[in-house]
Amino acid sequence: MLISTPLRRCRSGGSRSLALLVLRNAQLGRQSRIARSYSSDHAHHESRAERIRNIGIIAHVDAGKTTTTERMLYHSGRTRHLGNVDHGNTTTDFLPMERERGITIQSAAITFQWPPKALCPPGHESQTINLIDTPGHQDFRYEVDRCLPILDGAVCILDSVKGVETHTERVWESAQLSKIPRLLFVNKLDRDGASFRRSVQEAASRLRTWPLICQIPWWQKDDFVGVIDVIHGHGLRFSSTGNMSVASKQLIAREYPALRDEMETARVRLIETLSEHDDQIMDEFLELENEVPPSAIKRAIRRLIMDGEARFTPVFAGASLRNIGVQPLLDAVVDYLPSPTDRPPLEIISGPKTLALSELLEQQVKKRGHHPSQQPIVALAHVFKVVDDPQRGMMSWVRVHHGALSRSSQMWNSNVHAFEKAQHILHVSAKDHHEVQHLAAGHIGAMTNLKNARTGDTLITFPGHHGQAAPEAFRNVRIKALETPPAVAFIAIEPYSRTASDKLEDALKKLSREDPSIRWTKDEKTGQLILSGMGLLHLEIAQDRLLTHYRIDRESAMWGDIEVEYSECLLAPSAAHRATYDRAIRDKAGRAACTALVEPSAAHHQHADTLLESSVERDTNMIHIAIPLAPGADTTALPFDPDTVRHQLLNGAIAALARGPRRSAPVRNCHVHVTFDPRTDFFGPAASTGGHITNAALLAVRGALAAAHAHGAVGILEPFTDVRIHCPEEAGHAIQHDLVSARGGHVLEVRKHEEGAGGGVVARRARVDVSKVYVPPDPYESVQSLRGPKKAVVRMLTIVAKAPLREMMKYDGHLRSQTGGRHSLTLDPGGFELVRGPRERALEER
């Protein structure tokens, strides 16, 4: 029979939270007390950093992120009902468009404690989990990317039917860039066609990580009933409501001998893998063999994944919709993922240097002769998101990396060089906000009434500082900001009146501040507004937000169709073009000049970053700014601040690249050289103001582009998409023919669904030899015939291709007629490619 883990085991060093959760199932009447306790206790703001887990849920769309999040909230006592995506009553998907479409559109943060505080035994403290549920659709990849750098760990969810999908690879690579330790949760094992074995093998081959099998699925004939905990050597069985019971090792050996053998095999293989890379577990394995204690195994796993390189990844199993495996996954979050204190020192950019924040603080303490306890800065935080809330206005979400932010703090925004002060500091849980007095290091929260803060800004507070500018040593200190990806689609909007235009422009300013991947421009001659974004769905959501949230009257403007945004590029280097701007700005006369040269990005040369020479990458362009000095001249003798002038020149170059000479489209894949000679281009502080310098750079770059266009050296770039189609084998040939002949694409690979996949996005990592990876077999394979006609196996193919985005934006409906709806289509950004031949002529005729 199945037995429940007694509380005495929890106190003797066993799996505490598992015991607590089983106890919770027998005490459902205490659920309301847990909720009341949580709602009246904001102890997470006072939590020590070592008891915090800042984690994100990442995955491909429809892998089960939001469903898993809902189960976590319910079992922790944070909510009192099980939210369902299909019913539109989930906690983290609270926007009307999210509930209508059944997808996550914007990331949502929520906090809970694990194990539930009301059920913790004496002497045991709950861990505070700050969880961010991220979107899975590729159109919202920027929303995922801007959240990942502020996380300390992540749970990557795989759909066990579909395996590793394209967006899974992409978000995995983003987590790799931020060095975030990860867990893998193989979800939907109750579904028809699910395969734990294939999913883990694909994770090894396509994500280039070695799976550490911590759980194996528990099947009874054709039913998925629970998981086998390999580390502790027992089974966990779940009811439909999530009640969990524990089956001892003896019971499994008596009633399920084959399962016992597989459990022991999995444990030995796990310990062997750990021993090959961890000396401490190796010594224990040599001494104790298979009797290595669970605590030692957990410590070894934690050590191996803590660097965030994902050479190894713990793997867990479950089916969130059926409440299977979520509680052990929460245990794993606490056991394996790091707290803020476990993460490497924060790296910051200070002028041309990149160094650890602790190193900079130590340098300043020694330089000023302060006592080590007198830190030169009080707090440092990173703005990772801005949201326009209907009640509170613009809210800036921040992660505090050092010190503590208080409501009374004057915060220096190093990106805009201005002080700001928050009106309120809030703890955010989905759509609910609770005011707090301060945010300590390691915490995530929101601030209201910051006038200038945007995604990527760095906020710094200083002890007793109330001046007009920050101390010079920290004036330009910033955390590296995320680059905004180039737009690939646009919609034209033509307001019918000046009033409608002003209201729409105001809404677009707020919308683009919320989501920097949304851009907009205005044609001053025609009054037409162009709204650009990351794809069809992204712009549909943006349009809906303008109409519903910002209350723009649809009848006040003419809305065009969503179209693909083409770009321009240089086919050959331009001649150097010198421009002088000598017009009055705000009734103030002035003058400035500079020289620009533009060439294809493939032709550029590397330059070292110095105070007078630097390169910045923006929207696939590299912009190089040079301020040459006469031989023997001293930089301190310059009549201007070189860092300020570099930013002014950069802004002018960026503005010039926003509209090319051929189609007034953005210019991509170029290397721009801007030279500002102090002897010939600067006419004194009174004459060469910031506006004159910026406009000189704009004119010089535009002139160089116009000269290149006059010589036929400007080409057209078209956005392409990486296509992955999962379809029945009988439809494969027709789909391939259609992609090539009618859509202008090319097929890269065709493989059967059972075949492993190599390569993928994570191409920089060493390949994993899948043949050496242990994965238990899928038991249902031997009883496949028992599944009945409705579960008959359909031979499937995966077609990997590349095609113009314009031809693929509405391709899903076309596929439905070819496959009878038995397909899945994934589109992922595929960069820009040069348009040639008939397609170029067709564009010119439009």
Summary of the structure (lengths in Angstrom):
residues: 846
radius of gyration: 28.9
end to end distance: 74.0
largest distance: 92.7
contacts: 2861
relative contact order: 0.09
helix: 36%
strand: 28%
